[in-house]
Amino acid sequence: MNPIVDIGVGSLAAAYGLLIFPLALFLWYRVAMVRDTVVAVIRMTVQLLFVGLYLQVVFHLNRFWLTGLWLLVMILVADVSIARGCRIRLRRFAGPLFVALLVGTAIPLCFFVGALLRRPNLLEAQYAIPIGGMIMGNCLRADIIGLRGFYEAIRKEEKAFLQALAQGARLSEATRPYLRDACQAARRRVSMSACMARSKPMTYVYHRRVT
């Protein structure tokens, strides 16, 4: 197994130094994004520092309840991101979003950690947090694309939707074609992400063979 590589202060400074190029372009073309970019980088740095420190504690303690609490916090943050990305009211959809994301994350997580990895503790921190985060990330992207497409399609074809209801169609029947298209769009997005994820190790193997 390869040892853990520590990233030094110099390497981090070099990585942050790459921001010079986009910031220089913003200044050259007078694009009003310099302040927002700097604020976003500072906020990202502070958030990652706190998350890194917290995850060190979580991985060290490896408590069932602490890992579960961290996953619940991740689900709540994802719910807020979905609501903002779809421009829907969080108060109205908070319950359904939370339940959907909780179930959609818990079932595959238990399968991977329990059935595939055969770990006695399904919420073992070093497995549950990264695997749960990857599952949640795919769910988040798919939910945003699906929900946004669903409601945008109904808004664009509002007359046809209302006409179907006026002709006696039930709500489930009137929304079925929009729901089908939204699910297909979300599935395509997840499939594209899976293809990109598979291409990364293939690229690595090819690079290793060439070098």
C-alpha positions as CSV (number, residue, x, y, z in Angstrom):
1,M,0.0,0.0,0.0
2,N,1.3,3.4,-0.9
3,P,2.1,5.7,2.1
4,I,0.0,8.8,2.7
5,V,1.5,11.8,1.0
6,D,1.5,15.0,3.0
7,I,1.0,18.2,1.1
8,G,3.3,20.9,2.3
9,V,2.8,24.6,2.7
10,G,4.9,25.3,-0.4
11,S,2.7,23.0,-2.5
12,L,-0.4,24.6,-1.2
13,A,0.9,28.0,-1.9
14,A,1.8,27.0,-5.5
15,A,-1.7,25.6,-6.0
16,Y,-3.3,28.9,-4.8
17,G,-0.8,30.7,-7.0
18,L,-2.7,29.3,-10.0
19,L,-5.4,31.8,-9.2
20,I,-3.1,34.6,-10.5
21,F,-4.0,33.7,-14.1
22,P,-7.8,33.9,-13.9
23,L,-7.6,37.0,-11.6
24,A,-5.3,38.7,-14.1
25,L,-7.7,38.0,-16.9
26,F,-10.6,39.4,-14.9
27,L,-8.6,42.6,-14.2
28,W,-7.4,42.8,-17.9
29,Y,-10.9,42.5,-19.3
30,R,-12.5,44.4,-16.4
31,V,-14.7,41.6,-15.4
32,A,-16.3,42.3,-12.0
33,M,-15.5,38.9,-10.5
34,V,-12.3,39.5,-8.6
35,R,-13.9,40.2,-5.3
36,D,-16.3,37.3,-5.5
37,T,-13.6,35.0,-6.5
38,V,-11.3,36.0,-3.6
39,V,-14.2,35.7,-1.1
40,A,-15.1,32.3,-2.5
41,V,-11.6,31.0,-2.2
42,I,-11.3,32.3,1.4
43,R,-14.6,30.8,2.3
44,M,-13.7,27.4,0.7
45,T,-10.3,27.4,2.6
46,V,-11.9,28.0,6.0
47,Q,-14.6,25.4,5.3
48,L,-12.1,22.8,4.3
49,L,-10.0,23.5,7.3
50,F,-12.9,23.0,9.7
51,V,-14.1,19.9,7.8
52,G,-10.6,18.4,7.8
53,L,-10.2,18.9,11.5
54,Y,-13.6,17.5,12.2
55,L,-13.0,14.4,10.0
56,Q,-9.8,13.7,11.9
57,V,-11.8,13.5,15.1
58,V,-14.5,11.4,13.5
59,F,-12.1,8.9,11.9
60,H,-10.1,8.7,15.2
61,L,-13.1,8.1,17.4
62,N,-15.0,5.9,14.8
63,R,-18.3,6.1,16.8
64,F,-21.5,4.8,15.3
65,W,-23.5,7.8,16.4
66,L,-20.9,10.4,15.4
67,T,-20.6,9.0,11.8
68,G,-24.4,8.9,11.5
69,L,-24.6,12.4,12.7
70,W,-22.1,13.5,10.1
71,L,-24.0,11.8,7.3
72,L,-27.2,13.4,8.5
73,V,-25.5,16.8,8.3
74,M,-24.4,16.1,4.8
75,I,-27.9,15.1,3.8
76,L,-29.3,18.4,5.3
77,V,-26.7,20.4,3.4
78,A,-27.5,18.5,0.2
79,D,-31.2,19.3,0.7
80,V,-30.5,23.0,0.9
81,S,-28.3,22.8,-2.2
82,I,-31.1,20.9,-4.1
83,A,-33.7,23.5,-3.1
84,R,-31.5,26.4,-4.2
85,G,-30.4,24.7,-7.4
86,C,-34.1,24.0,-8.3
87,R,-35.4,27.3,-7.0
88,I,-38.1,25.6,-4.9
89,R,-39.3,26.5,-1.4
90,L,-37.3,24.6,1.2
91,R,-40.0,24.7,3.8
92,R,-42.5,23.0,1.5
93,F,-40.1,20.3,0.2
94,A,-37.8,19.9,3.2
95,G,-39.5,16.7,4.4
96,P,-39.8,14.8,1.1
97,L,-36.3,15.9,0.0
98,F,-34.8,14.7,3.3
99,V,-36.6,11.3,3.2
100,A,-35.7,10.7,-0.5
101,L,-32.1,11.5,0.0
102,L,-31.8,9.6,3.2
103,V,-33.3,6.4,1.7
104,G,-31.4,6.9,-1.6
105,T,-28.1,7.1,0.3
106,A,-28.8,4.5,3.1
107,I,-29.8,1.6,0.9
108,P,-26.7,1.6,-1.4
109,L,-24.4,2.5,1.5
110,C,-25.6,-0.5,3.5
111,F,-25.1,-2.7,0.5
112,F,-21.6,-1.5,-0.3
113,V,-20.3,-1.5,3.3
114,G,-22.3,-4.5,4.5
115,A,-22.6,-6.9,1.6
116,L,-19.5,-6.0,-0.5
117,L,-17.0,-4.9,2.1
118,R,-18.5,-7.2,4.8
119,R,-17.8,-4.7,7.6
120,P,-19.6,-5.6,10.9
121,N,-20.2,-1.9,11.6
122,L,-22.2,-0.4,8.7
123,L,-21.2,3.1,9.8
124,E,-17.5,2.6,10.1
125,A,-16.1,6.1,9.5
126,Q,-13.3,5.3,7.0
127,Y,-15.8,3.5,4.7
128,A,-19.2,5.1,5.4
129,I,-18.2,8.7,5.0
130,P,-16.4,8.6,1.7
131,I,-18.8,6.1,0.1
132,G,-21.8,7.9,1.5
133,G,-20.4,11.2,0.2
134,M,-20.0,9.8,-3.4
135,I,-23.5,8.3,-3.4
136,M,-24.9,11.5,-2.0
137,G,-23.1,13.6,-4.7
138,N,-24.6,11.6,-7.5
139,C,-28.0,11.8,-5.9
140,L,-27.7,15.5,-5.5
141,R,-26.8,16.1,-9.1
142,A,-29.5,13.8,-10.4
143,D,-32.1,15.4,-8.1
144,I,-31.3,18.9,-9.2
145,I,-31.4,18.0,-12.9
146,G,-34.6,16.0,-12.5
147,L,-36.5,18.4,-10.3
148,R,-35.5,21.5,-12.3
149,G,-36.4,19.8,-15.6
150,F,-39.7,18.6,-14.2
151,Y,-40.9,22.0,-13.0
152,E,-39.5,23.9,-16.0
153,A,-41.3,21.6,-18.4
154,I,-44.6,22.1,-16.6
155,R,-44.1,25.9,-16.7
156,K,-43.3,25.8,-20.4
157,E,-46.3,23.6,-21.2
158,E,-48.7,25.0,-18.6
159,K,-51.6,25.2,-21.0
160,A,-51.3,21.6,-22.1
161,F,-50.9,20.6,-18.4
162,L,-54.0,22.5,-17.3
163,Q,-55.9,21.2,-20.3
164,A,-55.1,17.6,-19.3
165,L,-56.4,18.3,-15.8
166,A,-59.5,20.0,-17.2
167,Q,-60.3,16.9,-19.4
168,G,-60.4,14.7,-16.3
169,A,-56.9,13.4,-16.0
170,R,-55.6,12.8,-12.5
171,L,-52.6,14.7,-11.2
172,S,-50.4,11.6,-11.5
173,E,-51.6,11.1,-15.1
174,A,-51.0,14.7,-16.1
175,T,-47.5,14.9,-14.6
176,R,-46.4,11.4,-15.9
177,P,-44.8,12.6,-19.1
178,Y,-42.9,15.4,-17.4
179,L,-41.8,13.0,-14.7
180,R,-40.6,10.4,-17.2
181,D,-38.6,13.0,-19.1
182,A,-37.1,14.4,-15.9
183,C,-36.1,10.9,-14.7
184,Q,-34.5,10.2,-18.1
185,A,-32.5,13.5,-18.0
186,A,-31.3,12.7,-14.4
187,R,-30.3,9.1,-15.5
188,R,-28.3,10.4,-18.4
189,R,-26.5,12.8,-16.1
190,V,-25.6,10.0,-13.7
191,S,-24.5,7.8,-16.6
192,M,-22.2,10.5,-17.9
193,S,-20.7,10.9,-14.4
194,A,-20.1,7.1,-14.2
195,C,-18.5,7.1,-17.6
196,M,-16.2,9.9,-16.6
197,A,-15.3,8.2,-13.3
198,R,-14.5,5.0,-15.3
199,S,-12.3,6.9,-17.7
200,K,-10.0,8.1,-15.0
201,P,-8.5,4.8,-14.0
202,M,-8.2,3.8,-17.7
203,T,-6.3,7.0,-18.3
204,Y,-4.0,6.2,-15.4
205,V,-3.3,2.7,-16.6
206,Y,-2.5,3.9,-20.1
207,H,-0.2,6.5,-18.6
208,R,1.6,3.9,-16.5
209,R,2.0,1.7,-19.5
210,V,3.4,4.5,-21.7
211,T,5.9,5.7,-19.0
